[in-house]
Amino acid sequence: MDVTDACAGQPTNGERVRTVVAAAGSLMVVTDGHSCELAGLHTLDDRGRLLLRVPDDCALAAEAALAPRGILAAVLKFTDIAPTAVRDRVRARVTLTGWFAPVDGNSQEPGVQLRLDFAHAELETAGGTETVGLDELTLARPDPLAAYEADMLTHLVDGHSDVVALLTRLVDPRLVQGVRRVLPVSLDRYGMTLRLEHASAHHDVRLPFPAPLSDAAEAGGRIQALLAAAPACCRRHESPSRP
């Protein structure tokens, strides 16, 4: 099994943006008139479009109602936080630029529902900032583990430290020298990322799955495949004993 520092077997930028938006519990909305932090008010429809339901008396609802042709330019900001207590927990920041439009419908839910029509997105990670175009956003889908990653990783850390130790055997021993702590920092359809923390720095190592998963129910089997490879990997790293 090949263990890498980055790149191969990772979500595309479009998938990453979609996943951050799908999993986020809150977001910041910025318009020409105001900015506000909103929690638990956005969803994604079956076409991947972002829907935002705001109270009738919210300033954003009033601004949208008064916007020319009912179209309101807006910038939405999301922050992706690692669910485990690693150093530097911010994994990514996503900025969506587009226009809010009212959603027609006969919903009995209170408030005003707005749909964001994307123009483009920006994905900021430790590796830099990338622009994600409309075509890539349209084709991308959220990761199947988006809704489950936080629970899976916290369960792994809180209840199965032995599993984390076994997964660490997949890492090149040279990278583990001087490491004070190892924690999983992310989990997606392509694999798991471990964060190796030194005294004043950290380093991420990717553990790719044998094949990408298509459903959250497959996650257990993929992790078991990593665990099965760990003992063999450990034997390869061991130096031959002298006679």
C-alpha angles and dihedrals in degrees: 000000000000115000114197139186095230148317112053117083095015132127117270118249089256092052090047092053093047091048095049091050093046094049099040117111094199143016141188120239119203123188133161088268105045149328129238142173114237125191128197095354104106130079137169121239124220090273093055095253119145116243122191123194113197130178117268091242094050116119089231091058091051092047091050091049091053096043117116109268087356092282117128123190111225144169119215122199127199131182121207110212123191110243092219125073096255126147111270098015097190104102099173146346121218126199119191121195121196147096132292117224127180117256115230115221147112098251114159091211115110122248137039121297119214130186122212114221105203124231098173143317138226122216116199118192136153087276094059140269123307130188115227115203130219095256093054092046091050094052096043124089131199116266113268089236095052094107095040107038097090094051093043095051096043089049090050093051098040099042109020111042087147089063091052089051090051092049089052088065087072090066121091105263090228089065092051096055110116093007114147099188139010122201134164109252102179143011126192141151092282100049149290131293122214122203114217109202122203126186094279106001142039139215130202123219124192122223105194120206117239086249133359115266122233099198136035090239089069094060095089093055093048092051090048088054089055091049091049090055094049100077092048090048090050091054091051091054094050116100115239112259119247119243 
